Amino acid sequence: MSENQENIQELTLEEVMSDRFGRYAKYIIQERALPDIRDGLKPVQRRILYAMNQDGNTYDKGFRKSAKSVGNVMGNFHPHGDSSIYEAMVRLSQDWKLRAPLIDMHGNNGSMDGDSPAAMRYTEARLSKIAGELLKDIDKDTVDWVLNFDDTEEEPTVLPARFPNLLVNGASGISAGYATEIPPHNLTEVIDALIYLIDNPQASLDKLMTYVKGPDFPTGGIIQGLDGIRQAYETGKGRIVVRSKTSFQELRGGRQQIVVSELPYEVNKAVLVKRIDEIRLLKKVDGISEVRDESDRRGMTVVVELKKNADGQGILNYLLKNTDLQITYNFNMVAINKQRPEQLGLKPILEAYLAHQRNVITKRTQFDLKKAQTRQHIVLGLIKALSILDQVIKVIRQSENKKNAKDNLVTSFAFTDAQAEAIVSLQLYRLTNTDITALRREQANLAEIIKNCQQILNDPSELAKVLKKELRQIKKDYGTKRLSEIQAEIENIKIDTKVLVPEEDVIVAVSHDGYLKRSSLRSYNSTTNDDNGLKEDDFLIFQQVCSTLDHLWLFTNKGNFIYRTVYELADVRWKDTGEHISQTIGLDADEEIIQTFAFSDLQQPGYFVLATTDGYIKQTPFKDFAPTRTYKTRAAQAIKLKASSTDVTDVIYVLPETNLDVFLASQHGYGLRYALSEVPVTGAKASGAKSMALKDDDSVVNLALVSPDEATPVVIITQRGALKRMNAQEITKTTRARRGMLLLRELKRNPHRVQIMTTAPKDKVLIVQTTTRKKFTLTMGEHPLADRYSNGSFVIDTVKDGIPVLAYPVVETEIEPQE
């Protein structure tokens, strides 16, 4: 008991976890998830290839059940689940994952659609011919060996790898703290770079990239971004764009179809087709009539059939941006180098491979030299024995046994033990003249082999020649043309809104309380004008026929503006209320939309004129109100207000060099008129300039723009319910920031105060709303023009019906009936 207690150690949880996780991380980094920089294989892949080679399951023999190979690997080298071994084996056979598949497989080995392979009891496999190049000369002590998991066999720590598998087939994997993503490359290009690097060890990356132009995916595709490739080859990390290879085919009836012949690397074709079909069903793009997968044994083909007169290029751009027809591929070239995970560029990977090959060739040459020297020693002994054959036979006949005969030969003729063993084992038929000639010829060949081996071992340039010769042979036997096209720049895809939204005319409505909607003209025509879906005390401030591609600017009384495109508005029936602006943008409790404008594009030449209740005015160019990136969730500033109690009275859009006058009315009954050209042009964040000189308790009620010469009627409505209609030109034109002239005759008792001022042509109909929510319809033509000294006539009984607080024109839209 005391001995057990002595063995007990008290450790903190942090120490235990750190130690155990450190061991686990080291194992999965070195022995599971990351490839070796020399042969480009993970341990499970290396064990599969070695076990199949050891079992004679090579390309020149018949196929064998995959289950047998998996069992051999699991029982002898890889003590893990059979499914993980079989999955690794299947991946090594998939020609859409590997540029040079290392296993040939009969049966269902999966597909680009993500289909699972058949069970291993159904499929058959063998090593491919090029896989044999990875294992070639493994029996010549070219690599290091370790005991397997149960110490019953030895397995190689790396394969001789006669071709640069890491770059040719790439690798992907995730371990603790490390991940790797190395794309496949073209074997011909990589070998050309290796040969150049052998001759020019100081070669620059740019020179190497004239050979290795970039990845070469087995699925082809178009690679964009030369800068990303160079960055990856320099640092081990980089980003490129891989897009499908597509073309347009004309169909009968003026239609066309997009034909996809190559997909980006590791894109699931079935998922892609489903995604495109979802876009068609949800009508995110207008113009797709059908999506078909026409792939067969002759090749991969996906067809996107378009409707008549559809914008084919626009639809293709949308699909490239919103589906896996185009993906971003991120290099992360991490491999095990000298037992450590390292992120490496192109040149270090090539250098590590060449160092491995020099080591392999050196060890192979040493093996061949030793073997040739051993055989030469025997051959020289046999030649010597045959030259004194009679004496040799006499000594052997006089000997007691084989051992005594060997000893006597060594003693009598100075043969070595090995030579004596070969002599006593010699069969009688080998004593002919022919065999003596053959031995002499063999000795000459062995002498040549020994000479060549010694040259290779003693002269690095001779070793380089051998290495280049072998690489060229690999290139000749297995080299292929490049599949992926490389383009220098990443194309910036622009999606035309017309592709996303069918262009059509709709009726757009914006209400005073902040409800927005668009409706079809058919829905509008089928509903009476009174049934617009609004609440009883709400009214329309904007109603107009617009295109779905038009742009709206909505200005609020608190100096903000909201941008929307028409197609972003809720598409509802005309008799529905619509969507409230607060569902997407938060406004203050007392903030209201006071004016709305619609434009066909974002390149208008004009200016917005804004006036405030505290006596400021400005002009701001249209371009200053361009929508921001966050326009969908927040309002932008249109004018800077100096106090929270200040409101914007009016917003008017004018074209440049418009000859108009500003007409302002204050609450205390002052009117001021001056040229619009006096109003300075400032930005959206500015407050503007002084518009009118106000008394302390006075404020600007409204702004109107009037003709400088022709009579322009305006209407004034007071808090006592009086209406006065007069020509703005009754007020003498002066300059900005004056107090102006009285619009009403001042009364000592209960004087009139202006509540509303607006332009008032004869055909204008105003709805006036009072504090009691009552509405009065006033037709301007029914009220004659008065002079400047008149106080107008009473139209509303304020005692009974309340004080007028706002007025809005009756908005009507004439629309041709829809067929």
Steps between C-alpha positions, in 0.01 A plus 500: 500500500784736589667431164178590314471818701855593406406467130204738534573848366296809571460702180282796416231460236679760285821292502319177417291655222798682354715186495231269360377743239856577398562131433172467313568811291850375413352168388227639276735758350777253418306175460158583362394826339799662331699368201875448495676758285709227330238258365187713552321221687325478833583188706176318409558564129861381522393185684233422241746530212772303678266220611354463150848496347620246756198286416584511127182698429666705223384649171631210290295242688130441543268698727432378853215566738546829682400332824809278482734797462322688779534196726872471427556868577293489818650174626863578428557875500203724583309404816197717432150450362457335163276786381777760534742277308246430226409870470869583455533224239194623311632857494828379353298355211281803423619676185298813583691538829854394397690620197676158480286233675712250692246218506297344219157392620228289341148577614332806646766720657270799557432794271521878464141510630621393842364146465649249743715223352381141504596294804851360492368146462369599155787704356835376372828690499866490408787747492509726195807502281617840627460382861769244419737794447446606860604153620776430250833393657344474847675160529844658457532657847405839358280605793494462876285236664323471836318219675124488457255545789550144636871466415437209264593670173683802372345783304662791310501846653489648148481366146777549240252710297644514150262790418408811707167370633442779755462763230356276228213362709480767768374439853238616747463428870431644844693420815553667838603858435586431136314452177625445149357580158739429215345502151588246228753604234602391154767227511674625185531855637626389841766271348617778267540724805691227686742449210560875479555517876756217484704701251433836670481459880475879544198526267253776585134433568402701191716272285352187655153639433576509129488119530242449778240750385251413771273219622359258245178356632379160374159658436652779288332836541636853474741629766510877555750696704869476410588714804331247729692213339830684541424585862420134569820381333697757699343461846290185490176697532304664221158542348375435150162485331400186312207525263321257275565481129179608330373576151178616337310290248230640278166318495204526269253781556759761593584326830838394631646281771804516727710185473731425793774259391747529790438567872727643771701250704303292753165663419207261549321496164164378633491770770592763240220391263252501790611851603455636146156339482405662832598837355272424204207393720533795740535734199807667646604538138249552223579306185593141595255246357673170587815352655624155388792276585597339170821336624576155362799274440626742238536787743347747743228735369251718684251697289314814612230569243384862475172659406458697181675840500658429841828676584732198480818674613317672785354170622841331474656781706234452768558124509878548521457732797229310686576133435802270493546563128775722642682437827790646693787258556740574785850352493637383834807297407590322823696172498717297738862598439766337718235381746354851536194659337609796288325742269710507185509671165564341163880509501548341847261218401695438179832515687378254764387260227837523321687441828287190555569374147875556538487301820296223334735479201804500730363217712388306192841545341671386818274195503571425134875555553513267796300238313721529189820487705378192686410327175825607336690345784319169443544515121874562532523198729311283253720614210812422703359160599417409140854595392645242746206266481687173526681607816176628653323171426790302647488702825124462526516121439759463773286691748281330759192721468378835368643700788835325472497560124443875554778518755739313271418735206565805717827352625624364167404773256434810718128511420277689738220327691240646264693388192558153644128469579414592139757247364380204705142587409584513129309249286692279258330640186650842585849369425472549121688752290174686432449575867856623536429749219174602665676557831762718337225700326314534831819616668544772237139614550544505876819703463305756292220510756747551782673775308169679431386465859828640631473791257150581622606479865817704455379763253186707580467600134470132401229454763321806359514346151337182628234698682418710193492193276253327730282810530492538121395138466215553747395809304508303175299211642240687703503864390166654397377829364380771737125482578446828690523833321677782687397865473708777655225712656198414714201628306271729697151367434235767465139389512255713307189564707291424193609139531374475858181698462253483213455856376134597514288801586341502844313752711703621799346651811653670805276616785542778754518247785785311330337212311663399170378263231498417134211341317437378151310730268237229469444501876480881503247509215281240666470703823313824563717802576361529850601146589875552525547290812605789726369578846227762518722785618795408273546637148726460198786744448623313191314296239660442162550244225865388515718231354610226738857619427433861603653657813316673785621770741283555808572810711391538863419807709804427720752561222556139392448320171425136421595330172314211344478340159143437391545122479602498871158626606240251617310367198137494621149560375397862472239460772766372746677739738855407402814486713584763761844659468571422867525129414840567346604848622459648845362856499426735791149494645422845356677440167287497185558463127422837343611458139580218256671509160543233231788494249592259223872484587764620745657758266263796526637851437276700733491626857280452804386823669435457874361757744463480879263656752782692673580694185768309308510398136742321268541331166673160492602315182317177423829307505546582870196287577644184346394187694747368754591138572263497802204667327268206575531532877558867577401843377769740377536869581360747249549821702651584836237640736622742768239405761287195576185712480582603141325333207555493127205683341539399135730318256485594130703363209617744234706465185824699463480861384124508563375861515276494808440708809487378858177594677489460878215558744548537877248420771462867591394579147817621335580409142840519332589451133848486347686321221578130545852577375565675834464170684849348544578143387629291795538135594255266668663546842469884493230717654488748214472878514254740664179499299297763687552743787252379764383657822574300813159332515453466123577202270491412132178317407563394141719547195375533142689557175325748274557666165697825515275663235171317445225515763520197730206458740568381854250417772529594865291334770501646853434361847160680498383297200546776243620429146669758284611443143741756352777532242846454643613792285298734733803471728781716369809302402797581727800300622554204727490525883260799516188505716277558199154659468174427678275256319200575726359811657610505863213505753540625854261239639543133410729557199524243225794258512604303191460122535537392137644654183525329163464569130136522389426476126129492408484124445660407831287328762623508861392278787534699824512304826429660838597422858173306539598272205229648282575544132386771265533493121585842353515564126734791427307618196202580724697763692578825318838667523528766771747785548780510752296691761211258516463236771296271273171332580409248770462145371521295824317552829791451739279502810298205376745322265847577639804693381652412158830321548592355159392498142579260216399496138268232365728252322347336195660280236337431167593157369401332177298183570711184481405242243 
